[in-house]
Amino acid sequence: MDGIGGYEGWRWIFIIEGLLTVVVGLMSKWWIVDWPETATFLNDEERRLLIQKLIEDSGSARMDRLDKTAVKRVFFDWKIWCGTL
């Protein structure tokens, strides 16, 4: 593709990779499941088990607001820090 559109070949690599990333990112809106209740690939037992684990893991945490307590919980949760490493 060297010379097409006035760009060198190495630039086309970045353009194609960037376009692919944008397309996959936009399509992930419909691919990624938000909650176990809406996951069609889980059977009833798996759904029940996953919901139970989420209840046990979240405890008293609320996921519908971001206040001072939620920010503190985010910065001091060891699981978040382990996930960023």
Secondary structure, 3 states (H helix, E strand, C coil): CCCHHHCCHHHHHHHHHHHHHHHHHHHHHHHCCCCHHHCCCCCHHHHHHHHHHHHHHHCCCCCCCCCHHHHHHHHHCHHHHHHHC
